[in-house]
Each structure stands twice: as C-alpha cells, then as structure tokens.
Amino acid sequence: MKKLTGITRVWRAVILSIIGFYMLLPIVAMADFSTRAGADGGRNFDSWAAIPSAPGLLESIAVSLQLALLAVIGILVLLVPTMIWVHLRLPLMRRPLEVLCLLPIAIPAIVIVVGIAPIYRWLSQFFGSSPLSLAFVYTILTFPFAYRAVNTSLRSVDVNTLAEAARTLGASWPRTIAGVIIPNIRAGILGACVISIALVLGEFTISSLLNYETMQVVINLLGKREGQISVAVSLAALIFAFVLLVAIPTSGKKQEVG
C-alpha cells in the first residue's frame, strides 16, 4: 500500500508539473516579449510605461471594468435570489432553471450576435449606442458559469432547514434570504463574481461584431500597430484576474472566520 501511495504521489506531482508548465509557459513568453528591448537581448519596461498613452486604451479598460461591475450586479440581483427561491419554494423548477441558465454556453457567439443585433439597433434609437448596453448580454453570458458556482454552494448547505429555522423565529422571507441563506453560500457567490469579471474582461467576439470598443477590441487593434503594448496589457489583465481569483475568496473566508 505504501508503495502504491508513493507511486500515486509521484504521478500526481508529474501531472501537476506538466499542467503548471503548460499554464505558465504562455505567461512567461508574454512577459519576455513585452519587456524585450531589441535583438541584442536587452530588457526594458517601455511597453508597460506606454500603456497609459496608448490611444483609447484607458477608456476601453474603464468601459470593460464598468461592464464587469454591471454583470456582477446582474448576477447578484437576478440570478442569486432566483436560485435561492427555486431551491426553497419551487424545487420542481430546478431542472428547467438549470437548462435555461446553461443555454448561453451552448449557443455560438455569432448566433447570439445575429439574434440581438436588431434589438441593439432598436435600443440605440432611443437610448444611444453606449457600450455599457453590452451589460445586458454579458450578464446572460455569465449565467452558465455563475449558476454552477452558486448551485454548488446551495447543494452543500441545507438551505431548507436554515430557512425553516429562520421563519420559525419570525424572520420574513427577504430577511431569511439576505441574512441567513446568502451568508452561508458566500463562497459560491464570490466564485460567481470572479468568474463573471474574468469572462467580461476577456470577451471579444460579441463586442467586436457589435462595433463596441471594449478592452479586448482595443487590444486587438493595438496589436496591429504596437504588438508589445498589446501583449503587456493582456498580461496585466491576466494578472488582475488571477489576483481577484485569489484575493476575493480569501477575504470571504477571513470574514467567515471573524
């Protein structure tokens, strides 16, 4: 048994090393390319220092961050309360809700654009063509990933017993959901928020086809003129998403312990 355990550990270490190398190699290559000074092998951070002066880049980053914030708000306002209510009061609707939430991942982005383009043309006549209007479709795109994260937390907690206890003590349904259920599924909600932010910051196809200048669209245009700056911005976005992935769940666990 000990020999088998040792072999298992070795194989685990080998597999994790291969996966880690596969994941880190592109990041190292991006860092190498963005700091390369010339053919002589020198290094500098000129491309990183040029990020603030790149035309339209900071504005597009601000737009993408606002869209990410709006998508997170949409998840918290629409998806989370609906899932909690379905788990508590409408258990027969769990499967239809799951299918509905997972549907966007099964539909190609080009098909989504063809379907929503007439709607956006109509909306632009009354509300203007602000890129923030992408928040509607981005919120829908995050549903499959956010649903899985929240659903995992809901299944790991006996929400029915918690709700019955809160109701027995006189709590209203809004207070039961906000004060009892949500704190117990905080990890899933935080995970859904992180995934939503990463998805919105990395989305390119829909914003490009609808002619909105988000961060990825501007990076693509910038890459045709200044390749090093575009790679530097892409690497910075990856680092930002990784920091969120680590920091937000960690802060949530500290609050639970406190």
Backbone as CSV, one residue per row, in Angstrom:
resi,resn,N_x,N_y,N_z,CA_x,CA_y,CA_z,C_x,C_y,C_z
1,MET,0.823,-1.207,0.000,0.000,0.000,0.000,0.851,1.249,0.000
2,LYS,1.961,1.220,0.825,2.825,2.405,0.862,3.485,2.630,-0.487
3,LYS,3.857,1.504,-1.158,4.481,1.653,-2.458,3.524,2.259,-3.466
4,LEU,2.272,1.790,-3.418,1.271,2.355,-4.318,1.022,3.823,-4.001
5,THR,0.979,4.165,-2.714,0.783,5.558,-2.332,1.928,6.427,-2.835
6,GLY,3.155,5.920,-2.738,4.298,6.672,-3.239,4.228,6.881,-4.736
7,ILE,3.840,5.839,-5.470,3.709,5.960,-6.925,2.626,6.972,-7.277
8,THR,1.529,6.916,-6.522,0.445,7.874,-6.775,0.911,9.304,-6.564
9,ARG,1.675,9.519,-5.516,2.183,10.865,-5.251,3.122,11.335,-6.349
10,VAL,3.953,10.419,-6.831,4.885,10.782,-7.908,4.122,11.170,-9.165
11,TRP,3.131,10.346,-9.533,2.337,10.645,-10.713,1.574,11.959,-10.539
12,ARG,1.066,12.199,-9.338,0.365,13.448,-9.078,1.296,14.640,-9.258
13,ALA,2.506,14.524,-8.738,3.472,15.609,-8.875,3.847,15.826,-10.336
14,VAL,3.998,14.727,-11.085,4.351,14.847,-12.503,3.234,15.526,-13.286
15,ILE,2.002,15.084,-13.040,0.863,15.667,-13.774,0.698,17.135,-13.438
16,LEU,0.795,17.480,-12.156,0.676,18.882,-11.763,1.809,19.719,-12.336
17,SER,2.995,19.162,-12.418,4.123,19.892,-13.001,3.899,20.157,-14.482
18,ILE,3.388,19.142,-15.195,3.115,19.316,-16.627,2.045,20.375,-16.843
19,ILE,0.973,20.306,-16.046,-0.100,21.295,-16.172,0.412,22.686,-15.832
20,GLY,1.204,22.789,-14.735,1.756,24.085,-14.365,2.660,24.650,-15.440
21,PHE,3.511,23.794,-16.035,4.379,24.252,-17.124,3.558,24.712,-18.324
22,TYR,2.507,23.951,-18.642,1.650,24.298,-19.775,0.950,25.637,-19.551
23,MET,0.545,25.911,-18.303,-0.152,27.153,-17.999,0.803,28.340,-17.888
24,LEU,1.996,28.109,-17.360,2.922,29.213,-17.122,3.732,29.590,-18.352
25,LEU,3.934,28.660,-19.268,4.765,28.946,-20.434,4.258,30.129,-21.258
26,PRO,2.956,30.210,-21.586,2.495,31.395,-22.326,2.667,32.696,-21.548
27,ILE,2.488,32.645,-20.221,2.639,33.854,-19.412,4.091,34.316,-19.412
28,VAL,5.011,33.357,-19.278,6.434,33.699,-19.331,6.792,34.262,-20.708
29,ALA,6.246,33.671,-21.767,6.518,34.161,-23.113,5.976,35.582,-23.302
30,MET,4.799,35.865,-22.751,4.238,37.213,-22.834,5.109,38.216,-22.092
31,ALA,5.571,37.833,-20.890,6.451,38.724,-20.140,7.754,38.951,-20.876
32,ASP,8.282,37.909,-21.492,9.531,38.034,-22.259,9.355,38.967,-23.453
33,PHE,8.282,38.783,-24.186,8.070,39.601,-25.388,7.793,41.067,-25.040
34,SER,6.996,41.298,-23.981,6.627,42.674,-23.639,7.777,43.477,-23.038
35,THR,8.814,42.811,-22.542,9.954,43.519,-21.949,11.194,43.467,-22.831
36,ARG,11.067,42.921,-24.024,12.222,42.798,-24.912,12.548,44.154,-25.530
37,ALA,13.830,44.547,-25.438,14.255,45.864,-25.935,14.692,45.820,-27.386
38,GLY,15.166,44.711,-27.842,15.633,44.614,-29.222,16.279,43.285,-29.469
39,ALA,16.963,43.177,-30.615,17.590,41.912,-30.987,18.798,41.597,-30.126
40,ASP,19.330,42.607,-29.411,20.516,42.381,-28.596,20.202,41.682,-27.271
41,GLY,18.934,41.455,-26.985,18.555,40.746,-25.773,18.384,41.621,-24.559
42,GLY,18.383,42.927,-24.726,18.185,43.833,-23.609,16.753,43.816,-23.107
43,ARG,16.567,44.385,-21.916,15.243,44.404,-21.292,14.904,45.822,-20.871
44,ASN,13.644,46.188,-21.046,13.122,47.445,-20.505,11.617,47.311,-20.347
45,PHE,11.034,48.303,-19.730,9.588,48.313,-19.484,8.918,49.460,-20.246
46,ASP,9.470,49.777,-21.416,8.912,50.877,-22.208,7.484,50.570,-22.658
47,SER,7.237,49.319,-23.033,5.880,48.970,-23.482,4.885,49.078,-22.334
48,TRP,5.307,48.721,-21.123,4.434,48.862,-19.963,4.213,50.336,-19.624
49,ALA,5.265,51.131,-19.734,5.128,52.557,-19.440,4.278,53.274,-20.478
50,ALA,4.184,52.696,-21.686,3.400,53.329,-22.750,1.921,52.989,-22.687
51,ILE,1.518,52.129,-21.764,0.106,51.737,-21.677,-0.819,52.940,-21.445
52,PRO,-0.507,53.840,-20.500,-1.428,54.974,-20.290,-1.581,55.893,-21.493
53,SER,-0.545,55.959,-22.349,-0.604,56.868,-23.501,-1.135,56.209,-24.761
54,ALA,-1.439,54.915,-24.725,-1.985,54.236,-25.903,-3.369,54.788,-26.224
55,PRO,-3.640,55.123,-27.479,-4.918,55.754,-27.824,-6.122,54.860,-27.554
56,GLY,-7.035,55.369,-26.738,-8.285,54.673,-26.468,-8.194,53.511,-25.500
57,LEU,-6.986,53.196,-25.029,-6.834,52.007,-24.191,-7.422,52.198,-22.799
58,LEU,-7.068,53.292,-22.137,-7.573,53.508,-20.782,-9.092,53.644,-20.772
59,GLU,-9.632,54.286,-21.808,-11.092,54.422,-21.886,-11.753,53.059,-22.050
60,SER,-11.144,52.214,-22.880,-11.733,50.884,-23.079,-11.611,50.030,-21.814
61,ILE,-10.509,50.181,-21.075,-10.362,49.456,-19.813,-11.436,49.895,-18.821
62,ALA,-11.680,51.200,-18.769,-12.727,51.711,-17.878,-14.091,51.164,-18.269
63,VAL,-14.358,51.093,-19.579,-15.630,50.548,-20.050,-15.767,49.076,-19.664
64,SER,-14.707,48.293,-19.848,-14.761,46.872,-19.520,-14.956,46.653,-18.020
65,LEU,-14.302,47.480,-17.203,-14.477,47.351,-15.758,-15.904,47.707,-15.345
66,GLN,-16.476,48.739,-15.972,-17.867,49.082,-15.676,-18.812,47.963,-16.113
67,LEU,-18.535,47.358,-17.270,-19.360,46.244,-17.732,-19.243,45.049,-16.785
68,ALA,-18.032,44.805,-16.294,-17.854,43.709,-15.331,-18.641,43.977,-14.054
69,LEU,-18.608,45.226,-13.591,-19.370,45.586,-12.392,-20.866,45.417,-12.623
70,LEU,-21.353,45.846,-13.766,-22.781,45.708,-14.075,-23.185,44.242,-14.206
71,ALA,-22.294,43.428,-14.778,-22.598,42.000,-14.893,-22.675,41.351,-13.515
72,VAL,-21.771,41.736,-12.624,-21.805,41.200,-11.258,-23.095,41.621,-10.552
73,ILE,-23.482,42.888,-10.733,-24.738,43.351,-10.132,-25.918,42.558,-10.687
74,GLY,-25.890,42.295,-11.989,-26.957,41.497,-12.586,-27.029,40.101,-12.002
75,ILE,-25.864,39.496,-11.755,-25.829,38.172,-11.132,-26.414,38.220,-9.725
76,LEU,-26.019,39.233,-8.961,-26.462,39.326,-7.565,-27.947,39.659,-7.457
77,VAL,-28.457,40.430,-8.396,-29.851,40.876,-8.317,-30.802,39.875,-8.964
78,LEU,-30.396,39.275,-10.071,-31.299,38.402,-10.823,-31.105,36.922,-10.511
79,LEU,-29.866,36.448,-10.643,-29.643,35.002,-10.581,-29.673,34.445,-9.157
80,VAL,-28.940,35.088,-8.241,-28.817,34.540,-6.886,-30.169,34.455,-6.173
81,PRO,-30.967,35.526,-6.100,-32.277,35.389,-5.436,-33.190,34.372,-6.108
82,THR,-33.132,34.313,-7.452,-33.980,33.354,-8.160,-33.601,31.922,-7.814
83,MET,-32.298,31.641,-7.787,-31.863,30.285,-7.461,-32.232,29.910,-6.031
84,ILE,-32.080,30.852,-5.114,-32.442,30.565,-3.718,-33.930,30.290,-3.599
85,TRP,-34.745,31.100,-4.244,-36.192,30.927,-4.170,-36.628,29.608,-4.796
86,VAL,-36.014,29.242,-5.910,-36.354,27.974,-6.551,-35.966,26.799,-5.646
87,HIS,-34.800,26.864,-4.999,-34.389,25.788,-4.104,-35.318,25.675,-2.895
88,LEU,-35.835,26.794,-2.436,-36.661,26.775,-1.233,-38.123,26.471,-1.521
89,ARG,-38.674,27.089,-2.547,-40.114,27.056,-2.745,-40.569,26.337,-4.013
90,LEU,-39.696,26.232,-5.002,-40.100,25.652,-6.288,-39.100,24.585,-6.730
91,PRO,-38.948,23.516,-5.983,-37.937,22.505,-6.332,-38.154,21.861,-7.699
92,LEU,-39.403,21.814,-8.166,-39.656,21.226,-9.478,-39.115,22.085,-10.610
93,MET,-38.791,23.342,-10.322,-38.275,24.242,-11.351,-36.751,24.252,-11.410
94,ARG,-36.101,23.430,-10.604,-34.633,23.430,-10.616,-34.078,23.017,-11.966
95,ARG,-34.597,21.933,-12.533,-34.088,21.454,-13.817,-34.374,22.444,-14.947
96,PRO,-35.601,22.977,-15.083,-35.809,23.993,-16.129,-34.932,25.229,-15.954
97,LEU,-34.716,25.668,-14.700,-33.854,26.821,-14.462,-32.419,26.505,-14.855
98,GLU,-31.966,25.304,-14.562,-30.599,24.915,-14.930,-30.431,24.920,-16.437
99,VAL,-31.394,24.344,-17.155,-31.317,24.318,-18.616,-31.321,25.731,-19.174
100,LEU,-32.160,26.586,-18.615,-32.249,27.964,-19.092,-30.940,28.721,-18.854
101,CYS,-30.330,28.503,-17.693,-29.087,29.213,-17.377,-27.904,28.688,-18.173
102,LEU,-27.906,27.398,-18.485,-26.799,26.814,-19.234,-26.941,26.997,-20.739
103,LEU,-28.079,27.475,-21.189,-28.321,27.622,-22.621,-27.317,28.541,-23.321
104,PRO,-26.928,29.686,-22.734,-25.993,30.570,-23.456,-24.669,29.919,-23.814
105,ILE,-24.222,28.932,-23.036,-22.941,28.306,-23.336,-23.041,27.364,-24.529
106,ALA,-24.264,26.952,-24.869,-24.466,26.038,-25.988,-24.706,26.775,-27.300
107,ILE,-24.921,28.070,-27.235,-25.203,28.857,-28.434,-23.932,29.590,-28.854
108,PRO,-23.473,29.444,-30.079,-22.271,30.156,-30.524,-22.458,31.677,-30.443
109,ALA,-21.350,32.369,-30.190,-21.409,33.823,-30.030,-21.948,34.515,-31.272
110,ILE,-21.594,34.009,-32.457,-22.058,34.633,-33.697,-23.578,34.528,-33.826
111,VAL,-24.143,33.418,-33.337,-25.600,33.255,-33.375,-26.261,34.233,-32.402
112,ILE,-25.651,34.414,-31.234,-26.182,35.377,-30.263,-26.171,36.777,-30.851
113,VAL,-25.090,37.128,-31.543,-24.987,38.465,-32.144,-26.063,38.660,-33.205
114,VAL,-26.266,37.645,-34.036,-27.302,37.750,-35.074,-28.666,37.961,-34.438
115,GLY,-28.908,37.327,-33.290,-30.207,37.464,-32.641,-30.403,38.791,-31.939
116,ILE,-29.337,39.318,-31.315,-29.501,40.538,-30.514,-29.189,41.806,-31.287
117,ALA,-28.578,41.688,-32.467,-28.224,42.897,-33.232,-29.437,43.763,-33.545
118,PRO,-30.573,43.192,-34.005,-31.753,44.049,-34.236,-32.247,44.725,-32.957
119,ILE,-32.143,44.026,-31.833,-32.573,44.623,-30.564,-31.691,45.803,-30.205
120,TYR,-30.390,45.661,-30.393,-29.473,46.754,-30.079,-29.649,47.928,-31.028
121,ARG,-29.969,47.653,-32.290,-30.250,48.755,-33.222,-31.486,49.531,-32.778
122,TRP,-32.489,48.810,-32.304,-33.704,49.476,-31.828,-33.435,50.267,-30.558
123,LEU,-32.659,49.691,-29.643,-32.345,50.392,-28.405,-31.499,51.630,-28.648
124,SER,-30.600,51.566,-29.633,-29.732,52.709,-29.894,-30.511,53.922,-30.388
125,GLN,-31.686,53.694,-30.987,-32.502,54.807,-31.452,-33.109,55.590,-30.299
126,PHE,-33.280,54.956,-29.154,-33.931,55.612,-28.023,-32.957,55.943,-26.889
127,PHE,-31.948,55.097,-26.691,-31.047,55.273,-25.552,-29.606,55.557,-25.952
128,GLY,-29.357,55.666,-27.256,-27.990,55.893,-27.701,-27.213,54.591,-27.797
129,SER,-26.024,54.676,-28.355,-25.209,53.476,-28.589,-24.056,53.398,-27.597
130,SER,-24.357,53.472,-26.330,-23.330,53.381,-25.303,-22.830,51.941,-25.199
131,PRO,-21.510,51.735,-25.064,-21.002,50.369,-24.896,-21.477,49.704,-23.610
132,LEU,-21.956,50.501,-22.652,-22.463,49.920,-21.406,-23.729,49.103,-21.627
133,SER,-24.365,49.290,-22.784,-25.544,48.480,-23.086,-25.179,47.003,-23.261
134,LEU,-23.884,46.719,-23.445,-23.452,45.325,-23.521,-23.655,44.585,-22.201
135,ALA,-23.918,45.322,-21.130,-24.113,44.686,-19.832,-25.257,43.676,-19.865
136,PHE,-26.275,43.936,-20.688,-27.420,43.018,-20.761,-26.981,41.645,-21.283
137,VAL,-26.287,41.645,-22.403,-25.868,40.365,-22.992,-24.739,39.742,-22.197
138,TYR,-23.870,40.542,-21.599,-22.792,39.990,-20.791,-23.333,39.289,-19.544
139,THR,-24.358,39.867,-18.952,-24.973,39.222,-17.788,-25.524,37.852,-18.164
140,ILE,-26.130,37.759,-19.334,-26.656,36.477,-19.795,-25.525,35.491,-20.059
141,LEU,-24.415,35.985,-20.616,-23.286,35.103,-20.906,-22.663,34.525,-19.646
142,THR,-22.752,35.251,-18.543,-22.153,34.767,-17.296,-23.053,33.778,-16.555
143,PHE,-24.302,33.654,-16.961,-25.235,32.774,-16.255,-24.742,31.327,-16.125
144,PRO,-24.241,30.689,-17.200,-23.842,29.280,-17.047,-22.769,29.076,-15.987
145,PHE,-21.783,29.948,-15.949,-20.675,29.785,-15.011,-21.081,30.197,-13.596
146,ALA,-21.826,31.296,-13.502,-22.284,31.734,-12.186,-23.275,30.730,-11.599
147,TYR,-24.110,30.145,-12.431,-25.085,29.162,-11.938,-24.381,27.978,-11.293
148,ARG,-23.349,27.460,-11.945,-22.637,26.311,-11.405,-21.997,26.634,-10.058
149,ALA,-21.393,27.816,-9.953,-20.728,28.189,-8.702,-21.733,28.320,-7.558
150,VAL,-22.849,29.012,-7.809,-23.854,29.203,-6.763,-24.577,27.899,-6.452
151,ASN,-24.853,27.112,-7.467,-25.567,25.853,-7.263,-24.757,24.882,-6.399
152,THR,-23.440,24.877,-6.579,-22.588,24.015,-5.760,-22.687,24.396,-4.286
153,SER,-22.699,25.695,-4.007,-22.830,26.139,-2.613,-24.204,25.824,-2.048
154,LEU,-25.239,25.994,-2.856,-26.588,25.699,-2.383,-26.757,24.218,-2.052
155,ARG,-26.142,23.350,-2.835,-26.256,21.907,-2.587,-25.435,21.456,-1.390
156,SER,-24.417,22.248,-1.038,-23.577,21.867,0.105,-24.151,22.344,1.433
157,VAL,-25.215,23.131,1.394,-25.835,23.664,2.610,-27.296,23.229,2.644
158,ASP,-27.781,22.891,3.818,-29.195,22.519,3.982,-30.021,23.800,4.098
159,VAL,-30.294,24.424,2.939,-30.966,25.716,2.936,-32.404,25.606,3.438
160,ASN,-33.038,24.482,3.222,-34.422,24.333,3.678,-34.508,24.367,5.205
161,THR,-33.590,23.671,5.871,-33.584,23.684,7.339,-33.271,25.083,7.865
162,LEU,-32.305,25.761,7.242,-31.968,27.121,7.660,-33.151,28.058,7.475
163,ALA,-33.841,27.926,6.345,-34.987,28.796,6.089,-36.121,28.511,7.070
164,GLU,-36.386,27.243,7.346,-37.443,26.897,8.295,-37.130,27.423,9.690
165,ALA,-35.866,27.318,10.089,-35.474,27.833,11.409,-35.646,29.343,11.479
166,ALA,-35.240,30.036,10.421,-35.373,31.488,10.414,-36.842,31.907,10.403
167,ARG,-37.635,31.222,9.615,-39.061,31.551,9.561,-39.750,31.264,10.885
168,THR,-39.328,30.181,11.560,-39.911,29.849,12.853,-39.621,30.928,13.886
169,LEU,-38.457,31.554,13.771,-38.081,32.621,14.699,-38.663,33.972,14.304
170,GLY,-39.474,34.003,13.256,-40.183,35.224,12.893,-39.562,36.042,11.789
171,ALA,-38.532,35.551,11.125,-37.893,36.313,10.050,-38.764,36.281,8.797
172,SER,-38.812,37.394,8.098,-39.535,37.453,6.830,-38.708,36.759,5.750
173,TRP,-39.337,36.509,4.594,-38.601,35.859,3.519,-37.412,36.692,3.046
174,PRO,-37.553,38.007,2.817,-36.368,38.789,2.413,-35.237,38.723,3.430
175,ARG,-35.589,38.790,4.730,-34.542,38.721,5.748,-33.944,37.318,5.834
176,THR,-34.750,36.312,5.613,-34.235,34.942,5.615,-33.211,34.743,4.507
177,ILE,-33.547,35.260,3.331,-32.639,35.088,2.191,-31.365,35.916,2.390
178,ALA,-31.541,37.198,2.771,-30.395,38.098,2.875,-29.542,37.839,4.105
179,GLY,-30.173,37.476,5.215,-29.435,37.350,6.461,-29.052,35.951,6.855
180,VAL,-29.676,34.941,6.253,-29.400,33.560,6.653,-28.815,32.746,5.498
181,ILE,-29.480,32.755,4.354,-29.056,31.895,3.250,-27.794,32.436,2.572
182,ILE,-27.809,33.709,2.204,-26.682,34.273,1.448,-25.363,34.182,2.205
183,PRO,-25.297,34.484,3.512,-24.006,34.307,4.206,-23.470,32.886,4.163
184,ASN,-24.341,31.895,4.066,-23.894,30.502,4.045,-23.458,30.038,2.658
185,ILE,-23.793,30.795,1.628,-23.350,30.443,0.271,-22.435,31.533,-0.286
186,ARG,-21.779,32.259,0.623,-20.920,33.368,0.205,-19.800,32.906,-0.714
187,ALA,-19.239,31.743,-0.437,-18.125,31.257,-1.264,-18.560,31.071,-2.715
188,GLY,-19.739,30.491,-2.918,-20.234,30.311,-4.279,-20.530,31.623,-4.972
189,ILE,-21.081,32.584,-4.224,-21.376,33.895,-4.809,-20.094,34.614,-5.192
190,LEU,-19.086,34.549,-4.328,-17.803,35.176,-4.649,-17.161,34.512,-5.858
191,GLY,-17.254,33.191,-5.929,-16.732,32.499,-7.102,-17.447,32.912,-8.376
192,ALA,-18.762,33.062,-8.303,-19.532,33.506,-9.466,-19.123,34.909,-9.890
193,CYS,-18.859,35.776,-8.921,-18.438,37.146,-9.242,-17.081,37.163,-9.924
194,VAL,-16.150,36.364,-9.423,-14.811,36.313,-10.023,-14.883,35.784,-11.450
195,ILE,-15.627,34.718,-11.648,-15.763,34.151,-12.994,-16.414,35.154,-13.933
196,SER,-17.421,35.874,-13.453,-18.109,36.859,-14.291,-17.170,37.985,-14.699
197,ILE,-16.369,38.465,-13.747,-15.421,39.538,-14.059,-14.404,39.068,-15.089
198,ALA,-13.859,37.879,-14.894,-12.871,37.358,-15.839,-13.470,37.171,-17.228
199,LEU,-14.711,36.692,-17.287,-15.354,36.477,-18.586,-15.588,37.799,-19.307
200,VAL,-16.069,38.798,-18.590,-16.360,40.086,-19.222,-15.074,40.755,-19.691
201,LEU,-14.023,40.706,-18.885,-12.761,41.334,-19.274,-12.129,40.639,-20.477
202,GLY,-12.422,39.366,-20.680,-11.832,38.635,-21.792,-12.720,38.492,-23.010
203,GLU,-13.940,38.992,-22.962,-14.876,38.813,-24.084,-14.472,39.708,-25.260
204,PHE,-14.465,39.127,-26.452,-14.074,39.866,-27.657,-15.100,39.784,-28.771
205,THR,-15.630,38.602,-29.024,-16.418,38.358,-30.234,-17.646,39.252,-30.320
206,ILE,-18.458,39.262,-29.286,-19.725,39.999,-29.332,-19.481,41.502,-29.430
207,SER,-18.574,42.023,-28.611,-18.307,43.465,-28.648,-17.704,43.875,-29.981
208,SER,-16.880,43.019,-30.566,-16.288,43.346,-31.860,-17.329,43.352,-32.971
209,LEU,-18.184,42.345,-32.996,-19.198,42.260,-34.050,-20.254,43.347,-33.922
210,LEU,-20.485,43.814,-32.693,-21.448,44.904,-32.489,-20.786,46.281,-32.547
211,ASN,-19.473,46.311,-32.848,-18.728,47.563,-33.040,-18.666,48.410,-31.769
212,TYR,-18.422,47.749,-30.643,-18.186,48.467,-29.393,-16.716,48.297,-29.008
213,GLU,-16.118,49.365,-28.533,-14.697,49.337,-28.198,-14.504,48.990,-26.725
214,THR,-14.443,47.704,-26.447,-14.091,47.238,-25.112,-12.584,46.972,-25.064
215,MET,-12.103,46.516,-23.917,-10.667,46.352,-23.735,-10.078,45.373,-24.744
216,GLN,-10.709,44.234,-24.948,-10.160,43.235,-25.860,-10.188,43.713,-27.311
217,VAL,-11.193,44.477,-27.684,-11.259,45.012,-29.044,-10.119,46.001,-29.283
218,VAL,-9.887,46.885,-28.324,-8.803,47.869,-28.462,-7.446,47.169,-28.432
219,ILE,-7.300,46.129,-27.596,-6.043,45.380,-27.578,-5.787,44.737,-28.934
220,ASN,-6.833,44.213,-29.547,-6.686,43.611,-30.869,-6.257,44.655,-31.902
221,LEU,-6.877,45.817,-31.865,-6.492,46.887,-32.800,-5.087,47.388,-32.507
222,LEU,-4.760,47.482,-31.227,-3.432,47.947,-30.839,-2.359,46.951,-31.249
223,GLY,-2.692,45.664,-31.220,-1.717,44.652,-31.602,-1.289,44.741,-33.046
224,LYS,-2.102,45.333,-33.894,-1.735,45.502,-35.298,-0.713,46.616,-35.493
225,ARG,-0.609,47.519,-34.490,0.344,48.633,-34.583,1.475,48.493,-33.570
226,GLU,1.137,48.193,-32.324,2.117,48.089,-31.242,1.929,46.751,-30.536
227,GLY,2.611,45.733,-31.046,2.430,44.390,-30.517,2.856,44.250,-29.073
228,GLN,3.962,44.888,-28.700,4.453,44.747,-27.332,3.496,45.365,-26.318
229,ILE,2.906,46.506,-26.662,1.973,47.151,-25.736,0.723,46.295,-25.562
230,SER,0.224,45.738,-26.658,-0.981,44.905,-26.557,-0.725,43.662,-25.713
231,VAL,0.444,43.060,-25.859,0.782,41.886,-25.045,0.941,42.281,-23.585
232,ALA,1.532,43.452,-23.332,1.680,43.923,-21.955,0.321,44.122,-21.293
233,VAL,-0.622,44.697,-22.021,-1.963,44.904,-21.474,-2.654,43.561,-21.237
234,SER,-2.502,42.630,-22.158,-3.108,41.313,-21.979,-2.545,40.613,-20.750
235,LEU,-1.238,40.719,-20.556,-0.619,40.109,-19.384,-1.101,40.781,-18.105
236,ALA,-1.228,42.106,-18.129,-1.734,42.823,-16.957,-3.157,42.388,-16.635
237,ALA,-3.983,42.163,-17.657,-5.354,41.704,-17.424,-5.370,40.309,-16.816
238,LEU,-4.464,39.426,-17.263,-4.376,38.091,-16.681,-3.959,38.151,-15.208
239,ILE,-2.991,39.006,-14.917,-2.542,39.149,-13.534,-3.667,39.697,-12.666
240,PHE,-4.409,40.661,-13.201,-5.531,41.234,-12.460,-6.586,40.181,-12.155
241,ALA,-6.912,39.356,-13.147,-7.901,38.296,-12.937,-7.397,37.269,-11.924
242,PHE,-6.100,36.954,-11.982,-5.536,35.992,-11.039,-5.566,36.545,-9.612
243,VAL,-5.246,37.824,-9.465,-5.292,38.451,-8.136,-6.715,38.403,-7.586
244,LEU,-7.707,38.697,-8.440,-9.100,38.603,-7.999,-9.446,37.176,-7.594
245,LEU,-8.970,36.217,-8.384,-9.280,34.814,-8.122,-8.757,34.377,-6.762
246,VAL,-7.623,34.946,-6.352,-7.020,34.577,-5.080,-7.551,35.439,-3.939
247,ALA,-7.680,36.743,-4.182,-7.968,37.686,-3.100,-9.416,37.627,-2.634
248,ILE,-10.372,37.551,-3.564,-11.779,37.635,-3.177,-12.217,36.438,-2.347
249,PRO,-11.962,35.189,-2.771,-12.351,34.073,-1.902,-11.616,34.083,-0.567
250,THR,-10.338,34.530,-0.553,-9.585,34.582,0.697,-10.196,35.571,1.663
251,SER,-10.607,36.746,1.155,-11.239,37.738,2.017,-12.568,37.248,2.538
252,GLY,-13.297,36.476,1.706,-14.567,35.919,2.148,-14.373,34.921,3.277
253,LYS,-13.325,34.099,3.206,-13.062,33.131,4.272,-12.664,33.833,5.564
254,LYS,-11.887,34.928,5.457,-11.497,35.679,6.661,-12.715,36.276,7.350
255,GLN,-13.689,36.753,6.550,-14.909,37.325,7.145,-15.712,36.239,7.853
256,GLU,-15.740,35.038,7.255,-16.491,33.940,7.882,-15.853,33.529,9.198
257,VAL,-14.493,33.498,9.231,-13.802,33.121,10.465,-13.996,34.183,11.526
258,GLY,-13.936,35.479,11.094,-14.145,36.566,12.049,-15.561,36.595,12.537
